[in-house]
Amino acid sequence: MSTSDGYILLVLTALPFIAALLLMITPSRERTAIIAITGLSSFVMFVLSVYVFQRYDWHSSEQFQGVLAWDWLQNVGFLGEHGIQIKVGIDGIAASMVLLTGIITMAGTWVSWKVRQRTKDFFILLYIVVGGVYGTFVSLDLFFFFLMYETAVMPMYMLIAIWGSTRKEYGAMKLMMMLVAASILIFTGIFAIFTEANIGSFDLTRLYAAHYSREMQIIFFPMIALGCGTLGGMFPFHSWSPDGHASAPTAVSMVHAGVLMKVGAFAIIRLGIQILPEGAQFWGPALITVGITAALYGAVSALKQTDLKLMSGFSSVSHMGYVFMGLGTMNVIGMTGSVLQMFAHGVMTALFFLLIGAMYDQSHNRDIPNFSGLAKRMPMWAIFFVIGALASLGLPGLSGFVAELHIFVGAFRAYPIVGGLAVLTAAITATYLLRMMSQMFFGEFNTRWDMLRDVTWAERAGATVLVLSILAMGLWPSPWVQRISTTLAQTIPGVSL
Amino acid sequence: MSMAMAGILIAIPASIFVLLALTWKVLPRGGDFLVVLGFLAVWLLGLGIAADFTKHFHDGVFAPNGANVFSFDWINIGDGLFHIQFSTWVDSITVTMIVVVSTVALMVAIYSTGYMHGEERYGWYFAALSLFVTAMLTLILSGNLLQLYFAWEGVGLASFLLIGFYWERQSAAEAAKKAFITTRIGDVGLLIGIVLLWRVAGTFDIQGIIHFAEEGGFDKTYLTVAMLFLFLGAVGKSAQFPLHVWLPDAMEGPTPVSALIHAATMVVAGVYLVARMMPVFDVVPTAREVVLYTGLITAVMAATMGLVSNDIKRVLAFSTVSQLGFMFVALGMGAVGVAMFHLFTHAFFKALLFLGSGSVIHATHEQTVEHLGGLRKKLPITTWTFVIGSLALAGIIPFAGFWSKDEILHTAAHSHPMVYVILAGTAILTAIYSTRVVLLTFWGEPKDHHAYEHAHESGPIMAGPLVFLSLLAISSGFVIFHSVGAALGFPGGILETIFTEEPEVFHFDPVFAATAVGMSLAGIGIGFAYWWGDASRAVRARAWAPELHALLVNRYYIDDLYQAIIDRVILGLGNIVATFERHVVNEAGVDGGSQLIGWFGMRLKFLQTGRIPNYALAMAVGVVVLAVMAFRSA
């Protein structure tokens, strides 16, 4: 990837904000214009994301590629040389995440055109979230990293409270309060890093090169991990996630569970593991414990959920548990698995929320026991759902398996018992998903739902894009694995293969 | 014909699957002709590979322990550390499996065009069939344990889709779920076993692991544990005790599917896996003993359950479970060639029996044996082919099942006398239940006249495969003879080339064989005694021991036990966790935390009274405290 590709990264970050600005000056009644702006911009984002992913060269020994930097503030106050910069660049992990964001934004945009209430405002806020997400993934400056991180989180409150359903005020408030509380920990951690490095700069590459005492790393790694982990749905600070998802509108659930939760896990790698590797080594076992607990806990909770979205929410807690488990193994295989799982879970959970939304918008009911034989009425819907569920339970050939395999293997290298438990979790996942499907999709059709229609063309297109991504990674995972594993092996000092 | 065709073998059904899955609704006849032609190509190619194999074998170019034909990297981290290389491996075991899979698949595809005619999702059925064959061929050609797992789950998926083919029926949906989850428990073991082997050997390559084990690279205890985990996968897939519960329910699927997947191919994947890994099992005899006794328990148990089942397909399912038990017994004694030989013959006669039962069901729309009867006049071809299959199953000379079962009994008699006695008893039971089904279905008086009146033979499309398979059920055992083997191009008979790398001697002992046939005949005699005519003696026998009958009908209450475990223990655990989540994490933790802050706010707000004297007092106290502190530090 050449330096000029860095401009693509800038464009990617700016484009959602520009689209949001354009939407602001578009009159609300011009639905066609709104659709045109969002459709075009999300498509361009998708294409650029694929381009960025494809252009990232994993043979190169450079850690970050497409690096561009401009000084913004320096030599004032506590800031030294290159204090705060606008600096972009990606590694293999960020490249995968950029691709994920592109895919989910495009699919989420398509299915959101059916939002009838204040469509324009919805898209403005949604695109601010997306811009923040891109910004976080490509920032190489800690200041802007955190700024973008918060930009991505904040609009969630309004998106859920205004366009949500069921207990939307409660869900929105709970999500916001927990995430803001978590941000305090990150904020503290960032300043601890800044002070300890003592170079007067927020430049991430300079911060990576700086020295941090072992004690400092051990004290502050958990702050970063907990702070970012809360956004990633880390047990036991996950409880915003099922409630938040249950009340959020479709596209918000998709972007939130699909991408935003990954920003949390991504931030653990960027700030926690890459800057404070000794701290991460020290706390690795704790991270694994939290991860496997979450995986089992989420899966067992999901067994008893009757609300489809809550089940999906707990499933997310379980799957994100794998991510933390993989990070805790502190070996390249397990951590590669974590990043793969971030991608895989992002895509499949977006697919779930897309489909649940497609049904809920018509039925206004998500109670699993109320349905039976839906495959009769909504065959395409059921097929997409089954593919998503199979990916989720780790069927080989679909993305979930590739990710889980790496995590299992990494866990087996670190602690065989944990590896065994992790594989067992996959069996529990199969149980709750199949119970749900055999109840809802199969059996005799319940005529109460005669008015339901199969997925619309927009939903079908969105689901197809997501399913193709699931298949692509499941059948040919090499592009992801190579980018991620070489990055991890290069950038984390002291990490074992 | 070259050995490199192995890759193409997989590519044919794979491309048909993709094509049909996307377009079956618009293709004429749902694209079934593509599947039949494709499977025909696979069959011819498979026979070509087998012929090629024997030719190379003959020349001595091609070692009996196979050849890595084709490979590419799937995942490679750390330059070979975590390296998954997809490859095809062709050796004697593979070739046997190719012949079995491609032959039965072709017959089933042809038969299905008649049997499934007029189904709403006709094309989808054939798409799923192609998916199954793709995965099955990948499984048997795998040179790599992870690739094998990949395909292992693939056949499980196809089985799930096909068991649940009539998903509008709640029972079919439940059966599909049960099959998937039960085999999934086995698969957990398989994956753990694979990763445990990799952890020490550093490779997923099967031959690499075998070498590593033979050179003593593994700790014995560790290897035993790993192999037992691996075997758990085989137990699940091959429906062995205690994971046998899914196979009888799997009969909810269309009957041709039962013939292909749940009799001839997928359920023998476990046998294949153990046979493939036998050199490693040889290193740890304890694990092999477990294989032996698992097979033995299953063989007996399933045969007794087969005695009382009233569903023609379920009797066959129990019989399959029991016969798979025989194969595992052979494997447990280390006789790979014998086990593979029984797999080979069993595939043909059991597929024949299933297709025959399908013909009955197609003709009468009835599968409860107690409602059938007297069908031999209406369905002559079905009857006589079914009888051939049953004789093969019962082990009557010269039908195929005799030769392979005789080999198993012979092996057992020489090394494990007790095992031999139990297996011989099971063989008698086998003859009894086979006779029972034949008599109740095809002889006696018709019980349901409506079904009987409408019954008629279903034409050459369905009769053709029956006849073809019945020929194999008669003849496939003959490959054991040196002369037949030599005629087919195998030097010195089949057991010494095709089935194993270390030749096992074919033991034909007239006295021994006569005993075995005698026992089978005795079983048939008992069957006639009880079920010939109005079966009054069977009714009396049932009344004599109702508890025993109930125990068998309820399958030893194992299914009920599992259901109770799921309902009480697992869902109970789910309840506890859900309650914990709601009350502790949510209400006490999050909501409680916010209420606590609110409560403090409520209390603290009273400090803000708005009265000057209060503030002045607080200020005065503050000044005094600060003054004292300043004074003390100075």
Boltz contact constraints between the chains, C-beta under 6 A:
constraints:
  - contact:
      token1: [A, 236]
      token2: [B, 585]
      max_distance: 6.0
  - contact:
      token1: [A, 239]
      token2: [B, 585]
      max_distance: 6.0
  - contact:
      token1: [A, 239]
      token2: [B, 586]
      max_distance: 6.0
  - contact:
      token1: [A, 239]
      token2: [B, 590]
      max_distance: 6.0
  - contact:
      token1: [A, 300]
      token2: [B, 573]
      max_distance: 6.0
  - contact:
      token1: [A, 300]
      token2: [B, 574]
      max_distance: 6.0
  - contact:
      token1: [A, 300]
      token2: [B, 577]
      max_distance: 6.0
  - contact:
      token1: [A, 301]
      token2: [B, 577]
      max_distance: 6.0
  - contact:
      token1: [A, 301]
      token2: [B, 578]
      max_distance: 6.0
  - contact:
      token1: [A, 301]
      token2: [B, 581]
      max_distance: 6.0
  - contact:
      token1: [A, 303]
      token2: [B, 574]
      max_distance: 6.0
  - contact:
      token1: [A, 304]
      token2: [B, 574]
      max_distance: 6.0
  - contact:
      token1: [A, 304]
      token2: [B, 575]
      max_distance: 6.0
  - contact:
      token1: [A, 304]
      token2: [B, 578]
      max_distance: 6.0
  - contact:
      token1: [A, 333]
      token2: [B, 77]
      max_distance: 6.0
  - contact:
      token1: [A, 333]
      token2: [B, 82]
      max_distance: 6.0
  - contact:
      token1: [A, 395]
      token2: [B, 153]
      max_distance: 6.0
  - contact:
      token1: [A, 396]
      token2: [B, 150]
      max_distance: 6.0
  - contact:
      token1: [A, 396]
      token2: [B, 153]
      max_distance: 6.0
  - contact:
      token1: [A, 409]
      token2: [B, 195]
      max_distance: 6.0
  - contact:
      token1: [A, 412]
      token2: [B, 195]
      max_distance: 6.0
  - contact:
      token1: [A, 412]
      token2: [B, 199]
      max_distance: 6.0
  - contact:
      token1: [A, 420]
      token2: [B, 192]
      max_distance: 6.0
  - contact:
      token1: [A, 423]
      token2: [B, 188]
      max_distance: 6.0
  - contact:
      token1: [A, 423]
      token2: [B, 191]
      max_distance: 6.0
  - contact:
      token1: [A, 423]
      token2: [B, 192]
      max_distance: 6.0
  - contact:
      token1: [A, 424]
      token2: [B, 188]
      max_distance: 6.0
  - contact:
      token1: [A, 427]
      token2: [B, 184]
      max_distance: 6.0
  - contact:
      token1: [A, 427]
      token2: [B, 185]
      max_distance: 6.0
  - contact:
      token1: [A, 427]
      token2: [B, 188]
      max_distance: 6.0
  - contact:
      token1: [A, 430]
      token2: [B, 181]
      max_distance: 6.0
  - contact:
      token1: [A, 430]
      token2: [B, 184]
      max_distance: 6.0
  - contact:
      token1: [A, 431]
      token2: [B, 181]
      max_distance: 6.0
  - contact:
      token1: [A, 434]
      token2: [B, 177]
      max_distance: 6.0
  - contact:
      token1: [A, 434]
      token2: [B, 180]
      max_distance: 6.0
  - contact:
      token1: [A, 438]
      token2: [B, 173]
      max_distance: 6.0
  - contact:
      token1: [A, 438]
      token2: [B, 177]
      max_distance: 6.0
  - contact:
      token1: [A, 442]
      token2: [B, 167]
      max_distance: 6.0
  - contact:
      token1: [A, 442]
      token2: [B, 173]
      max_distance: 6.0
  - contact:
      token1: [A, 443]
      token2: [B, 170]
      max_distance: 6.0
  - contact:
      token1: [A, 443]
      token2: [B, 173]
      max_distance: 6.0
  - contact:
      token1: [A, 481]
      token2: [B, 75]
      max_distance: 6.0
  - contact:
      token1: [A, 485]
      token2: [B, 77]
      max_distance: 6.0
  - contact:
      token1: [A, 497]
      token2: [B, 78]
      max_distance: 6.0
  - contact:
      token1: [A, 497]
      token2: [B, 81]
      max_distance: 6.0
